[in-house]
Amino acid sequence: MNRWALMTTIAVFAAGQAEARSLEIAPGDGAQERLQTALLDAKPGDEVVLAAGRYVMDDGLSLDVDGVTVRGAGQDKTVLSFAGQKGAGEGLLITSDRVTVRDLAVEDTKGDGIKALGTDQISFLNLRVEWTRGPDEKNGAYGVYPVSSTNVLIDRVTVRGASDAGIYVGQSRNIVLKNSTAEFNVAGIEIENSMNADVFDNVATHNAGGVLVFDLPGLPQMGGHSTRVFRNRIVQNDTPNFAPKGNIVASVPTGTGVMVMANRDVHVFDNDIDANQSAAVLLVAYQKTFTDPNYNPLPRAIAVTGNRIGRNGWAPQFPGGAELAAAVGGVLPPIVWDGVVTDPRTGAISPETGRMSLADGPVLNLRLPAAGAMDKANPDLAPKIGDAVLPQPAEVKLPAAQAALGS
């Protein structure tokens, strides 16, 4: 680069930096209108800065400008209260790219807490989303909720009280979820219909289910795969399932540590899994009817190895669970697999189901002929299943500028 080109580049960069603004908002009268106006007026590179205090919101907020940071003074210092929200939507809806939301709390939204839809490079840092009345089916479904997004960073986030999933990532790609806490939700952490996710150094406790990795039919993106769940504390998930009837997570047994359904290349390793009354690890096929010929309802290529598994499964809450526990000495083994290997689309055994590496046994294989057919269980208890070591999915790499935001 010659001298003049270099000077021009520096000048353009400096001009861009000079144009970036800090739009400062204080609590008090008119906070809703002032904050929404700042989100509308923001330009790429701007920060919307919220001072410490309690902000009373009477409606949802939205952001559709790329490259904006929304920053508070801390997740217990800057609090957006939606207790008086008029609509039933989310607290904050983001539909733009390269957005960071950090250092604030969102409380008591009628719908989801913070939702990002169709975004790239969305980052949630040091946030708290909470329904302060505790577990209640009338709470919003999701706390932090990126969907149909790429390059998702969730770091140091706490969610309590979601009636579906506290921290939920759906139909997305390239996900890093770390250093976060999910408690008193139906599902603590859920990765659904997503590809390439690293879920690590989190705590999932006092939920109905701790960590779920699902794939569901009838959605624009199916075929979820390549999730690593590691170095998490998945303990004492004991909150009774309070999901509204009809929700898919309403079927998650209270006291489930990790549950994998209809997903592939899922590796669960180096976690502490303890004091979950139904099961430490539950592997199941999707049970409901579906018509999409491209959907595979079976869990396959699953590895459960090197975890520290304590006492789990002493009072299983799924149908037939108590009888199964009694048959094996009163407590279920660390891994329970429904054992469905027949693909309902073809009526043939799926070769992919043979790619299991379930070393943290014993493993209770229910050998169900079809998903949910508990009345036809033919259980078999094995020290482990599968001798082959499955190759792990690659570490998720976020764009450098986004990765630098994390702790």
Secondary structure, DSSP 8 states (H G I E B T S, - for coil): --HHHHHHHHHHHHHHHHH--EEEE-SSTTHHHHHHHHHHH--TT-EEEE-SEEEE-SS-EEE--TT-EEE-S-TTTEEEE-TT-SSSS-SEEE-SSSEEEEEEEEE--SS-SEEEES-EEEEEEEEEEE-TT-S-TTS-SEEEEEES-EEEEEEEEEEE--SSEEEEEES-EEEEEES-EEESSSEEEEEES-EEEEEES-EEESSSEEEEEE--SSSSS---EEEEEES-EEE---------TT-GGGGS-TTEEEEEES-EEEEEES-EEE--SSEEEEEE---S----TT---S-EEEEEES-EE-S--SS--STTHHHHHHHTTSS--SEEE----EETTTTEE-GGGG--EE-S--EEE---SSTT-GGG---EEES-B--S-----------HHHHTT--
